[in-house]
């Protein structure tokens, strides 16, 4: 039995880094958004034991360090299944890019495994296993516009907002997420500050305070988006698309302040997207991918072609609503586990 699953990428619509935690992770506040760019994952099960990863891209590990391997190993144990699993990864997304490629691959492998075995895990169990493999896996079990908190692994489906055209640029640069977090701590003095706060036994460390402002902004946007989505009268000046309302609320990605100084060409890409008329442009996650949101598909395609001429790897795509995401993951078969 062989199952083909599309593994869609995500972008981050704002990302706020909070306090470093005792477990080495950082508190995060972000809005994830799935987009139309994707890899393809084929999962087959046969008699025997073991997990085999096949991928033509030499940068993709084929051992137990691969996220697909790790999630399938955990899922097989949880399902008490004893088959041999072969996972073929057809890579189209950049390997290290801030688009959650490896995380999306793992979730696609998990969903494909369930189909191939004709067995399924409860949604909460899938979320738990996904979070064990990585902070930005669970979002791909929700799809669409998703609120991410905790270390990014606590996910909440937001309203299914209309799709928007976007351009994704994937520079050749590889940014280490771990190093980017460490650099953030260094520039924000979080290490010493948190230690001092803990020593004073304050209950609310200061880095949590900086999350209050974006939390309030997000709540205001959510209540506005809910009103317009539910048919209630929208307030004057509301943008044509609630996603634009979110970005106009002044969201930002904290990683830009540590990644741009180290890789100035990424700042250049953001400026090029803005100059080309992006309604909003940003680094995605810790990079190196950047995206720009555009008013129309035609505008996005024109800008992507222009950037390609300038030597950048740029693709026009669109944000995927939750409904679109789930109908495309299995190429038409519906497997929605969340719908709001
Ligand atoms: O969970 P994930 O494997 O994506 O995390 C990669 C690394 O990024 C972690 O080992 C940690 O150093 C850092 N990280 C963090 N805080 C988060 C998420 C990731 O410090 N919220």
Boltz pocket constraint, residues with backbone or C-beta under 6 A from the ligand:
constraints:
  - pocket:
      binder: B
      contacts: [[A, 24], [A, 25], [A, 26], [A, 27], [A, 28], [A, 133], [A, 134], [A, 135], [A, 136], [A, 150], [A, 151], [A, 152], [A, 177], [A, 178], [A, 181]]
      max_distance: 6.0
